[in-house]
Amino acid sequence: MRKVIMTLAIALMGVAAQAKDIKTVIFTTQPQMHCASCEKKIKGNLRYEKGVKRIDTSVEQQKVTVKYDADKTSAEKLQKAFKKFGYEARQVKANEKVEREASQGCSNM
């Protein structure tokens, strides 16, 4: 019985050691998102970045939330990735509110 318990303990330690370090970062973009096309452009391009697990966008809140594997990428690398498809990104702090600018129309149409 001790061997079984010891084997399970070692197996659990091995699984815990290989657990991924999943982190979340929130960005706001410039130009701001105006429509579903803007959201689609951001999601479609960011999903190819190494380590990205999930991308959620909100036009109303002007936020892009990215869950990523910290062993494969960083918030800084993701921020730089926005430049590849024409956006500047700024990391948003936890309680910070982002103001939406008056809509001038969408440049993605």
N, C-alpha and C positions, 0 to 999 in steps of 0.2 A: 504494500500500500504506500509506503514511503517513496518507493521508486516512481510510482505513478504521480504522486503529488509533486515530487521534485522535477519530474519531466514536464509537467504542466507549468510549473513555476518558471522553468527555463524557457519554455516555448513562449509564455506571456512576456517575459523580459525581451526576447528576440523581436516579437511583434511591436512592443513599445519602442524599442530602439530604432525600428524602421518606420515609425509613424511620420507622416509628412507634416511639415510645418506650414499649415495653410493660414494665410493672413488676408486681411481685407483692407483696401485703400479706397478712398473716395476722391474723385477729381471733379473739377468744373472745367469747362472748355471755353476757348476763345477761337473762332466765333462760337457763340452760344448755339445750342440745339434749338431748332424751331419746329421740327415736325418729325414724323415717323421716318422720313428719308434720312435725316441727320442721325437718328438713333441707329438705323440699319447700317449706315456707313461706319459708325464707330464700332458697333458690335462685329460687323463683318471683317474689319481690319484688325481689331485687337485680339480676336479669337486665335489668330495665327501666331501670336507672341508666345514664346516658350514659357511654360509654367502657368498660363492662364487657365483657371478652372471654371469661372463663371463671370458673366458681365451683365449687370442690370443698369438700365438707363432710365432717367426721369426727366422729360422735357419740363414739366411743371416745376420741379425742384432744381433743375439745371445741374444734375449730378450724374456721374458715371461711377458705379460701385463695382470694383473688380476684386474677386477672390483669386488668390494666386498661391502657388507653391514657392515659398521663400527659399527653398533649396535650389530652384531653377532660375529665379528672376528676383527683381527688387522693385520697390515703388518708383525709384529713380529711373530704372530701365523702362518701366511701363510709361512713365511720364514722357520720356524721350520718344517712345514709339508713336505717340499721337502726332508728332511732327511728320512722320512718314506719309500721313494721309491728310495733311493740311490743317491740323488743329494744334493749338497751344494748350497744354493742360497744366492746371495748378492743383496741388493737393489741398483738400478741404479738411479743416480740423473738425473734431467730433461734434461740437455744438455750434459750429459756424453756419450762419444762414447765407444763402447765395441769392442775390437779387437778380431778377430777370430783366433784361433790357427790353425796351419797346421793340416789337418785331418789325424788322425792315424787310421781311421776306426771307426766303431760304435760298442760299447760294448753291444748294445741292440739286435743285430742280433742273 
